[in-house]
């Protein structure tokens, strides 16, 4: 079984997310029957669960990549706000090609940038 999650930055301000997964009863019953213990059944079930996580953006300053990772902001989020909201760059321009001073501006004004990302994305 493979479950993929897209994490919305609106819910990661505290760097904590809560995930609720509904498990079909037959899967839970099978895990419980194999272990005989609800706690072990839960552990066994989630041992095989692979969550697709955040992929760090490369080719940009580490400070910006760190903030993006901390807040689960993707390159697409930055591109959307930079091109569609603020109209600074073409929509198809990768953030790695943005000027260095713009990267610095994003870092120095992260609360404002993140607020725009939350509203727009």
N, C-alpha and C positions, 0 to 999 in steps of 0.2 A: 504494500500500500504506500502511495506517495501523496502527500498533501503539500500544496504550494500556497504560500501566504504572501499577499502584498500588504505591506504595513503602511498605513496612512500616517504621515508625519503629524497630523492633528492629535494623534493618540500617543506620541512618544516624547512629550515634553519632559516627563519625569524619568525617561529612559526605562520605563517599566511598561510592559504590555501584558494583558491577560488574554489567554486564548482558551476558548471553550470549544471542545470538539465533541460532536455527537457521534457515538460509536454504535453501529447497528447491533441490536441485542444478540444476534447469533454470533458475532465476533467476540463480544464480551463473554458470552456463555462458554464459548470454546476456550478462551484464555483462562477463565475461572475453572473450568473442568480440568484443564491440564495442571493447574497449580493447586487448586483447592483453597486458595487464600486470596481474598480480594486485593490486598496490597501487592502480592506477588503477581497477580494477574495484571494489575495496572502497570507494574514495572515491566513485565514481559511484553505487554502490548506496546508500550511507548519505547522500548529498546529498539524496535524495528521502524519507528516512525522517524522519517528524515524530513526536517523542515528546511525549506530553501530560504537562506538568509540574505542579508544585505551584501551586495557586492561593492567593495570600495572602489571609488573612482580614481583612476590613475592619470598621470599627465597634468596634474594641477598641483599648486602648493600644498604641502602637508597640512598646514593649519586649516585650509579650506576643506580638504578631504576629511580631516578629523571631525570638523563641525558637521559636515554632511553625514558622516557615519554615525556620529553621536545622535543626530536628530533624524536618521533614516531618510535623508533627502537624496534623491537621485539626480543624475545629470539632467534627466528629462524635466524634473521640477525646476531646476535652475534655468534651463533653456526656455521653458514655458514662460516663467516670470520675466526673464530678461528680454525675450522677444515679443511676447504677446501682451504683457501688462506694461512693462516699462519701455518697450519699443527701442531697445538699445542695439540689438543685433538681429541678423536674419534668423528665422526659426530653424533652419537646417545647419547653423553654425555650431560645431561642437564646443562645449565649454572649455576644452583644452586649448582652443584657438582664441579665446577671449583674451584681451590685453591683461598683462600682469597687474596693472593698477586697478583693473576691475575686480580681479581676484582679491586683491588687498582690500578694496572697498567692501566686498561681500563679507570678508572676515571681520573688518572693523565695524560693520553695520549689521552683523548677523541677526540681532533681534528684529530689526525692521525687515530684513530679507526673509527671515523665517516666517514672520507674520504674513507677509505677502504670499509666500508659498502655501501657508495654511489656508488662506482665503481662496487662492486660485486653484489649488490642486486638491 
